[in-house]
Amino acid sequence: MLVDRIDFNEEILYNQIADMYRRRSTEPIASFCTALQLEAFQKEIDVLNKYNLYKDLQFDLKRNDDQSPSTAINQKYDGKVMTNFIVTGGKTKETYRNDRQRKKYQRKIKNAFLTANVLKSNLLVAYSATGEVHCNNCGAPMEHLGDQFHCAYCGSTYATEAVRYLLSRFQIDDAMKGVSKIWYVLGPMIVLVLLQQFGIINPNLFMKLQFYFSIVVAVILTVLFFGALGYGIYQQLKNYLVRSKLQAKDPNFSKELLQQRIIDILQLDPQILQEHGKFKGNILCRNIPMLIFKKYHLDDQNEEIELVCKVNGLYIQGSPDRPKLKDKQKKYRIVLYRRANVITKVHYEPDQYTCNNCGSHEVIKSSDEQICSYCGTRQAMDAIDWVLVGIK
């Protein structure tokens, strides 16, 4: 559902994110984020500090006539989680510099989409029809103190995200990414026109070259089209068969949620490619623009999938004195697994899980083992969501 405004100021959020990079500390953004997003920001700061890099992030937002940011908001509420997908247009400039080097690295996006997913959740407490919040331990009405609820009767304290919207995901995407490839076709044509205009080649030769060039381009495009069509049909059929097996076991399975899970894994462990011998350095993952299912296996204990994905991010290698930075997309074949009895929850929010012992709804506080704040039960991540076990 599209909405005009919500009780959240995205401009303040972007300013706090910029301040976080200037100060090389997550302190300015800590009160705006879920635990998982805050950990992802901290991992990025750690990588920048490792290579002695200072990051400056500048936003130039598109604005309406009243000077408010030009924003589109898609709101989703499933009865438990209120999620808003906020997309703001504008320009961005990222600058990375190392004081021990003279050169700096910049990434400018003239047509940027700033995507902020913010959520409120009542998963951590039970709301009655009268709006009162009751203690899960003793049932007594609770008092709202700051960002917590406190039970004066038994002393239980509950954290909650229902007090305000919190940032659960943040991305900067280039709306025009890939459009520049059209110059591979237009470039030679423009060169021929310029050569003819300046008299370097005569009109007759120009017509011949144009004719031959058109034939070559037509042949290449035809071969590429039918080759890509056949290969694409084969890949999509294989992709469909694997996804069908997944969805037969897990009716709530979502490719989009799986993509976000892979992004989370890469952001929470920037050294993961190095740990699997695929890249000698760290990656600051931005997005997963492509995901193709290859293999699926299910037994009594575990469920495993093998996928091919493109990882779009900033790849950093070298030494702290001379880091090398490059923005690129690379293709990897990855293997994920989870316990065989795990299925995607109907009310799914990647930052939350349900304790398998007491049923308490909990916020994920780390990328590893989770500890229930109510009963203390420890739960491994593979009993909650997908875990990466291999990169081929």
C-alpha positions in Angstrom: 0.0 0.0 0.0 1.4 3.4 -1.0 1.3 6.1 1.6 2.2 9.8 1.5 4.0 10.2 4.9 4.8 8.3 8.0 6.1 9.3 11.4 9.7 9.1 10.3 12.2 11.7 9.0 14.3 10.1 6.3 16.4 13.3 5.8 17.6 13.2 9.5 18.4 9.5 9.0 20.6 10.2 5.9 22.4 13.0 7.8 23.1 10.7 10.7 24.5 8.0 8.3 26.8 10.7 6.8 27.8 11.7 10.3 28.6 8.1 11.1 31.1 7.9 8.3 32.7 11.3 9.2 33.2 10.2 12.8 34.1 6.6 11.9 31.7 5.5 14.7 28.2 4.0 14.7 27.2 6.2 17.7 25.3 8.8 15.6 23.1 6.1 14.0 22.8 3.6 17.0 19.3 4.8 18.1 17.9 4.7 14.6 18.8 1.0 13.7 17.8 -2.5 14.5 20.6 -4.6 16.1 21.4 -6.4 12.9 21.7 -3.3 10.7 23.8 -1.6 13.4 26.1 -4.6 13.4 26.4 -4.4 9.5 27.3 -0.7 9.8 29.9 -1.6 12.5 31.5 -4.3 10.3 31.8 -1.7 7.5 33.5 0.8 9.8 35.8 -1.9 11.0 36.9 -2.7 7.4 37.4 1.1 6.7 39.6 1.4 9.8 41.5 -1.7 8.9 42.7 -0.1 5.6 43.0 3.4 7.2 40.2 4.7 4.9 38.1 7.7 5.6 34.7 7.7 4.0 32.7 10.8 3.1 29.1 10.3 2.0 27.2 13.3 0.6 23.5 13.3 -0.3 21.8 15.8 -2.6 18.1 14.8 -2.4 15.4 15.5 -5.0 12.8 17.8 -3.5 9.2 18.7 -3.9 7.8 22.2 -4.3 7.6 22.5 -0.5 11.3 21.5 -0.2 10.4 18.1 1.4 12.4 15.1 0.0 10.8 13.5 -3.1 10.0 10.1 -1.6 7.8 7.1 -2.4 6.7 4.9 0.5 5.3 1.4 0.2 3.8 0.2 3.5 3.2 -3.4 4.5 1.5 -4.6 7.7 0.8 -8.3 8.3 -0.7 -7.8 11.8 2.6 -8.2 13.5 5.2 -6.1 11.7 4.7 -2.7 10.1 7.3 -2.3 7.4 7.8 0.8 5.2 10.0 0.7 2.1 11.1 4.3 1.7 12.7 5.2 -1.7 14.2 8.7 -2.1 15.6 10.0 -5.3 18.8 12.2 -5.5 22.5 12.3 -6.1 25.2 10.8 -4.0 29.0 11.1 -3.8 31.1 8.6 -1.9 34.7 9.5 -1.3 37.3 7.1 0.1 40.7 8.5 1.1 43.8 7.2 2.8 46.0 9.9 4.4 49.1 7.8 3.4 48.1 8.0 -0.3 47.7 11.0 -2.5 44.9 9.6 -4.6 41.4 9.1 -3.5 38.5 6.9 -4.7 35.1 8.4 -5.6 31.8 6.9 -6.6 29.2 9.4 -8.0 25.6 8.5 -8.8 23.6 11.1 -10.6 20.4 9.1 -10.5 20.5 7.4 -7.1 17.7 5.5 -5.3 18.2 5.6 -1.5 16.2 2.7 -0.1 15.5 2.6 3.6 13.4 -0.2 5.1 12.1 0.9 8.5 9.8 -1.1 10.7 7.8 -1.1 13.9 6.9 -4.4 15.5 4.6 -5.6 18.2 6.2 -9.0 18.2 8.0 -8.6 21.5 4.9 -7.9 23.6 1.2 -8.9 23.5 -1.3 -6.1 22.9 -4.8 -6.4 24.3 -7.9 -5.0 22.6 -7.9 -2.1 25.0 -4.3 -1.1 24.0 -2.8 -2.1 27.3 0.5 -4.0 27.3 0.5 -7.1 29.6 3.4 -9.0 31.0 4.1 -12.3 29.4 5.3 -13.7 32.7 2.5 -12.7 35.2 -0.1 -11.0 33.0 -0.1 -7.7 34.9 -0.4 -4.4 33.0 3.0 -2.9 32.3 4.4 0.6 32.4 6.0 2.2 29.4 9.5 3.6 30.3 11.5 5.0 27.3 12.0 2.2 24.8 11.0 -0.5 27.2 8.0 -1.9 29.1 8.4 -2.7 32.8 6.2 -4.8 35.0 6.0 -3.4 38.5 4.5 -6.6 39.8 7.1 -9.2 38.9 9.9 -7.0 37.7 10.1 -8.3 34.1 11.4 -5.8 31.5 10.7 -6.1 27.8 12.5 -4.3 25.0 10.2 -3.3 22.1 10.5 -1.7 18.6 6.9 -0.6 18.7 7.9 2.7 20.3 9.4 4.1 17.1 10.4 3.1 13.5 13.9 1.6 13.3 16.1 1.2 10.2 16.4 -2.5 9.3 18.0 -2.2 5.8 19.8 0.6 3.9 21.0 0.6 0.2 22.1 3.0 -2.4 21.3 1.9 -6.0 22.2 3.4 -9.3 18.9 3.8 -11.4 21.0 4.0 -14.6 23.4 1.2 -14.0 24.1 -0.8 -17.1 22.7 1.9 -19.5 26.2 2.9 -20.5 26.7 -0.4 -22.3 24.7 1.0 -25.2 27.9 2.9 -26.2 29.4 -0.4 -27.3 27.0 -0.2 -30.3 26.7 3.6 -30.7 30.4 4.4 -30.2 31.7 2.9 -33.6 28.8 4.6 -35.4 29.6 8.0 -33.9 33.3 7.6 -34.8 32.4 6.8 -38.5 30.1 9.9 -38.6 32.8 12.1 -37.2 35.4 10.8 -39.7 33.1 11.4 -42.6 32.2 14.9 -41.3 35.8 16.0 -41.0 36.6 14.6 -44.5 39.0 11.8 -43.3 36.9 9.3 -45.2 34.9 10.1 -48.4 31.1 9.6 -48.6 31.3 6.4 -50.7 33.7 4.7 -48.3 31.5 5.9 -45.4 28.5 4.2 -46.9 30.4 1.0 -47.5 31.8 1.0 -43.9 28.3 1.8 -42.5 26.8 -1.1 -44.6 29.5 -3.6 -43.5 29.2 -2.5 -39.9 25.5 -2.9 -39.9 25.8 -6.4 -41.2 28.4 -7.4 -38.6 26.3 -5.9 -35.8 23.2 -7.6 -37.1 25.0 -11.0 -37.3 26.5 -10.6 -33.8 23.2 -9.5 -32.3 21.4 -12.4 -34.0 23.8 -15.0 -32.7 23.9 -13.5 -29.2 20.1 -13.3 -29.2 19.4 -16.9 -30.1 22.3 -18.2 -28.0 21.1 -16.2 -25.0 17.5 -17.3 -25.6 18.4 -21.0 -25.7 20.7 -20.8 -22.7 18.2 -18.6 -20.8 15.3 -21.1 -21.4 17.5 -23.9 -20.1 18.6 -21.9 -17.0 15.1 -20.7 -16.2 13.7 -24.3 -16.5 16.4 -25.6 -14.1 15.8 -22.6 -11.8 12.1 -23.3 -11.8 12.5 -27.0 -11.0 14.8 -26.2 -8.0 12.4 -23.5 -6.7 9.5 -25.8 -7.1 11.2 -28.4 -4.8 11.9 -25.6 -2.3 8.3 -24.3 -2.3 6.9 -27.8 -2.1 8.6 -28.2 1.3 8.3 -24.5 2.3 5.1 -22.8 0.9 6.2 -19.5 2.4 9.6 -19.4 0.6 10.5 -16.1 -1.1 13.4 -15.4 -3.5 13.4 -11.8 -2.4 13.9 -12.7 1.3 16.6 -15.1 0.3 18.4 -12.4 -1.6 18.3 -10.2 1.5 19.6 -13.0 3.6 22.6 -13.4 1.4 23.2 -9.7 1.5 23.1 -9.8 5.3 25.6 -12.7 5.4 28.1 -10.8 3.2 27.6 -7.5 5.1 28.0 -9.1 8.5 31.2 -10.9 7.4 33.2 -8.8 5.0 36.0 -11.3 5.0 33.9 -14.3 3.9 35.2 -14.4 0.3 38.7 -14.4 1.7 37.9 -17.2 4.2 36.7 -19.3 1.3 39.7 -18.5 -0.9 37.8 -16.4 -3.5 39.2 -12.9 -2.9 42.3 -11.7 -1.1 40.7 -8.8 0.7 37.3 -7.6 2.1 34.1 -6.8 0.3 31.5 -4.2 1.3 28.4 -5.8 -0.3 25.8 -3.4 -1.8 23.4 -5.7 -3.5 22.7 -9.1 -5.1 21.2 -8.2 -8.5 21.0 -11.8 -9.8 20.1 -15.1 -8.2 19.8 -18.4 -10.0 18.9 -21.7 -8.3 21.1 -24.6 -9.3 20.8 -27.6 -6.9 18.6 -28.6 -4.0 19.0 -31.4 -1.5 16.8 -32.4 1.5 17.4 -35.1 4.0 16.2 -35.9 7.6 18.7 -33.5 9.1 19.4 -30.6 6.7 18.1 -28.7 3.7 20.7 -27.4 1.2 20.6 -25.2 -1.9 23.3 -24.2 -4.4 22.9 -20.9 -6.2 24.7 -18.6 -8.6 24.6 -15.0 -7.7 26.2 -11.7 -8.7 27.7 -9.8 -5.8 27.7 -6.0 -6.3 30.0 -4.2 -3.9 33.2 -2.4 -3.2 36.1 -4.9 -3.2 39.1 -3.8 -1.1 42.5 -5.4 -1.1 46.1 -4.4 -0.5 47.8 -3.1 2.6 46.7 -0.5 5.2 49.2 1.9 3.6 48.2 1.2 0.0 44.6 -0.1 -0.3 43.2 -0.9 -3.7 39.5 -0.2 -4.2 37.2 -1.3 -7.0 33.5 -1.2 -7.5 32.4 -4.2 -9.5 30.0 -7.2 -9.8 31.4 -10.7 -9.6 29.6 -14.0 -10.0 29.9 -16.7 -7.3 28.4 -20.1 -6.7 27.3 -20.4 -3.1 25.9 -23.1 -0.9 23.4 -22.4 1.9 21.8 -24.8 4.4 19.4 -24.8 7.3 17.8 -27.4 9.5 15.3 -29.6 7.7 12.4 -28.5 10.0 12.9 -24.8 9.4 10.4 -23.0 7.2 9.9 -19.4 6.3 7.5 -17.8 8.8 4.2 -16.4 7.6 5.0 -13.1 9.5 8.5 -12.9 8.3 10.9 -10.2 9.3 14.6 -11.1 9.0 15.5 -9.3 12.3 13.2 -11.5 14.4 12.6 -15.1 15.4 10.5 -17.2 17.7 12.1 -19.1 20.5 11.6 -22.9 20.0 11.3 -23.4 23.8 8.9 -20.8 25.2 7.5 -19.3 22.0 8.7 -15.8 22.9 9.1 -13.4 19.9 12.7 -12.2 19.9 14.9 -9.7 18.0 18.0 -11.2 16.4 20.9 -9.5 18.3 23.9 -11.0 16.5 24.8 -12.9 13.3 25.6 -16.1 15.3 23.9 -17.9 18.2 20.7 -16.3 19.6 19.8 -16.3 23.3 16.2 -15.9 24.3 15.7 -12.9 26.6 12.8 -14.6 28.3 13.9 -18.2 29.0 17.6 -18.1 28.1 17.4 -20.9 25.5 20.2 -20.9 23.0 19.3 -21.3 19.3 21.8 -21.6 16.4 21.2 -19.6 13.3 20.7 -22.7 11.1 17.6 -23.4 13.2 16.3 -19.9 12.3 17.4 -19.1 8.8 19.8 -20.0 6.0 23.6 -20.2 6.8 26.4 -20.0 4.2 28.6 -23.1 4.2 30.5 -22.8 0.9 31.6 -20.6 -2.0 32.7 -22.4 -5.2 
